[in-house]
Amino acid sequence: MTKLNFEASMNRLEEIVSLLQNNEVGLENSLKLFEEGLSLIKTLDRDLKKYEDKVSKLINDKELEHE
């Protein structure tokens, strides 16, 4: 699977959730989509933590400049 950016990954996850909630796919495809969704969640969580760390570092650096 191609690496998607954060926004594209979120959009794809929303699409998967919608497909699964609306029973628009069969059982086999549901399992494949579920696996893809879990993978996206793991990637999104890792990326979000990375962004949070970066924001925290920027805030801390800015606070140090004002001391």
C-alpha angles and dihedrals in degrees: 000000000000116000108253126203118250096266094046090049091052091049091050091049090051089050091051092049090051093049092049095045093050094047089235095149136050127255097268093049090044090058092049091049091047090053091048090049092051090050091050091049091052092049094045091049092051092047093047091052089050091052092046090052091050092050091048091051091049091050092048092048090050092049090051090054090057096051 
